[in-house]
């Protein structure tokens, strides 16, 4: 299976994310190749908080979130890719000392940048960045993960728009985070969003991977309530 895209950290991270999302079986060699490429981007220009750097073109052009929403801010591109790269390294979980050491260093850098504010308020910067932080925290090696996520769910609730969505938070990417958070408050937010989720599932499917992912995410969250 093709996981590594030498000219794009974003495509590589997306490919690994998709492999786990669709429960594809990866060989140890495939996992190691992907992990080594990701950590090779550690500390390069455009990296965020000493994590993993996008290449020059994707830094300039922006990226898409796993569920398709566009990211154009350069700071958000670097931050979200840093969070997602850490996340997939935890999923890959390769038995390689160098990979593990670099991941630990990147995690420490990210946590230092997040600081006390994120633990108190559960968010970081914008909605897109906050959801990426939650996705990372669920599988990563954060301190006080439950405290961070509980504060995040409280912040998300405060941003309800009264129409079964949230202000400033990308709907499907946020749902992809909620699908992984095992807290009563996350279930409450899914219940709040259920009407929009059900409406989406009644629409005619569109071609392309992002619509398919959104539909799987939608079904996942509805199964939790």
HELIX and SHEET records of a PDB file:
HELIX    1   1 UNK A    9  UNK A   21  1                                  13    
HELIX    2   2 UNK A   28  UNK A   39  1                                  12    
HELIX    3   3 UNK A   56  UNK A   61  1                                   6    
HELIX    4   4 UNK A   74  UNK A   92  1                                  19    
HELIX    5   5 UNK A   97  UNK A  121  1                                  25    
HELIX    6   6 UNK A  127  UNK A  139  1                                  13    
HELIX    7   7 UNK A  145  UNK A  158  1                                  14    
HELIX    8   8 UNK A  171  UNK A  178  1                                   8    
HELIX    9   9 UNK A  184  UNK A  202  1                                  19    
HELIX   10  10 UNK A  209  UNK A  222  1                                  14    
SHEET    1   A 2 UNK A  63  UNK A  64  0                                        
SHEET    2   A 2 UNK A  70  UNK A  71 -1                                        
END                                                                             
